[in-house]
Amino acid sequence: MKFRIREARERAGYSQKELAEIIGVAQNTFHGYESGKHDPKSELLSKIATACNVTVDFLLGRDTEHPSVIQVDFGHGEMGAKKAPPLSGEAMRLAKDYDSLDRWGRQALRELAETELQRMEDEKRFKIFSLCFKWSITILCIVCELRKPPCWAVFFYFSQD
């Protein structure tokens, strides 16, 4: 039987060696499963599916869309299913590392992520402000028929690039 193990492994960002270690088999045994020489037992299919964040149905070729459905709490006790966004291999490794951290490490990682997201948002706002300011000076020069912008505007203009 042909399984979609390689596709799932590559989507999750694992090498054969890494995934073989995770599911507890030798790399050459895993290669046999992936190449179709050997059929993995159902418990190994389940381990592969869990490690690669896919369903066993996906590995068996029944799901063509690679659905990852998660349960979401919509508030007020309402639960529902929502398709999870696809994650890169790096995101999956980061999530696995996060699970192995203690409470302090998880908090530190959350704070770092929030700081970086805020920095990116601030940079985006500043670039928009800077662009608007540069255009305002250009329009001011055109309207006032100035051949060059005022000295304070020149300093600001060139200090932003």
DAVENBEL-V500318 format. One record per residue. RES is the residue in one letter. PHI is phi in whole degrees, -180 to 180 (999 if undefined). NEAR is the number of other C-alpha atoms within 8 Angstrom. Layout:
BEGIN
res=RES phi=PHI near=NEAR
res=RES phi=PHI near=NEAR
END
This chain:
BEGIN
res=M phi=999 near=4
res=K phi=-91 near=5
res=F phi=-107 near=9
res=R phi=-104 near=11
res=I phi=-68 near=10
res=R phi=-61 near=7
res=E phi=-60 near=7
res=A phi=-65 near=12
res=R phi=-63 near=13
res=E phi=-67 near=9
res=R phi=-64 near=10
res=A phi=-80 near=12
res=G phi=84 near=10
res=Y phi=-98 near=11
res=S phi=-85 near=8
res=Q phi=-59 near=10
res=K phi=-62 near=9
res=E phi=-62 near=8
res=L phi=-69 near=12
res=A phi=-60 near=12
res=E phi=-64 near=10
res=I phi=-63 near=7
res=I phi=-90 near=10
res=G phi=83 near=6
res=V phi=-129 near=8
res=A phi=-70 near=9
res=Q phi=-61 near=10
res=N phi=-68 near=6
res=T phi=-66 near=8
res=F phi=-61 near=11
res=H phi=-58 near=9
res=G phi=-63 near=10
res=Y phi=-65 near=12
res=E phi=-68 near=11
res=S phi=-82 near=7
res=G phi=91 near=10
res=K phi=-71 near=7
res=H phi=-131 near=7
res=D phi=-98 near=7
res=P phi=-72 near=7
res=K phi=-70 near=6
res=S phi=-60 near=6
res=E phi=-67 near=6
res=L phi=-73 near=9
res=L phi=-59 near=11
res=S phi=-64 near=10
res=K phi=-65 near=9
res=I phi=-64 near=11
res=A phi=-60 near=13
res=T phi=-64 near=9
res=A phi=-64 near=10
res=C phi=-95 near=10
res=N phi=59 near=8
res=V phi=-130 near=13
res=T phi=-94 near=12
res=V phi=-63 near=9
res=D phi=-58 near=8
res=F phi=-62 near=12
res=L phi=-62 near=15
res=L phi=-82 near=10
res=G phi=89 near=9
res=R phi=-82 near=7
res=D phi=-102 near=10
res=T phi=-96 near=6
res=E phi=-92 near=4
res=H phi=56 near=8
res=P phi=-76 near=9
res=S phi=-120 near=11
res=V phi=-103 near=8
res=I phi=-120 near=8
res=Q phi=-88 near=8
res=V phi=-121 near=8
res=D phi=-88 near=8
res=F phi=-85 near=8
res=G phi=96 near=6
res=H phi=57 near=4
res=G phi=79 near=6
res=E phi=-81 near=7
res=M phi=-118 near=9
res=G phi=-156 near=8
res=A phi=-95 near=8
res=K phi=-143 near=8
res=K phi=-72 near=8
res=A phi=-77 near=8
res=P phi=-69 near=5
res=P phi=-66 near=5
res=L phi=-113 near=7
res=S phi=-74 near=9
res=G phi=-60 near=10
res=E phi=-64 near=7
res=A phi=-65 near=8
res=M phi=-65 near=11
res=R phi=-64 near=8
res=L phi=-64 near=8
res=A phi=-64 near=8
res=K phi=-66 near=8
res=D phi=-64 near=8
res=Y phi=-58 near=8
res=D phi=-63 near=6
res=S phi=-89 near=6
res=L phi=-79 near=9
res=D phi=-81 near=6
res=R phi=-59 near=6
res=W phi=-65 near=7
res=G phi=-64 near=8
res=R phi=-64 near=10
res=Q phi=-64 near=8
res=A phi=-63 near=8
res=L phi=-66 near=8
res=R phi=-61 near=8
res=E phi=-64 near=8
res=L phi=-63 near=8
res=A phi=-62 near=8
res=E phi=-63 near=8
res=T phi=-63 near=8
res=E phi=-67 near=8
res=L phi=-64 near=8
res=Q phi=-66 near=8
res=R phi=-60 near=8
res=M phi=-64 near=8
res=E phi=-66 near=8
res=D phi=-63 near=8
res=E phi=-62 near=8
res=K phi=-63 near=8
res=R phi=-63 near=8
res=F phi=-66 near=8
res=K phi=-63 near=8
res=I phi=-65 near=8
res=F phi=-60 near=8
res=S phi=-62 near=9
res=L phi=-63 near=8
res=C phi=-62 near=8
res=F phi=-63 near=8
res=K phi=-62 near=9
res=W phi=-67 near=8
res=S phi=-62 near=8
res=I phi=-65 near=10
res=T phi=-61 near=9
res=I phi=-65 near=8
res=L phi=-58 near=8
res=C phi=-64 near=12
res=I phi=-67 near=8
res=V phi=-65 near=7
res=C phi=-87 near=6
res=E phi=55 near=6
res=L phi=-87 near=8
res=R phi=-77 near=5
res=K phi=-145 near=5
res=P phi=-71 near=10
res=P phi=-59 near=6
res=C phi=-59 near=6
res=W phi=-66 near=6
res=A phi=-74 near=9
res=V phi=-63 near=9
res=F phi=-59 near=8
res=F phi=-64 near=8
res=Y phi=-59 near=9
res=F phi=-81 near=7
res=S phi=-78 near=6
res=Q phi=-95 near=6
res=D phi=-86 near=4
END
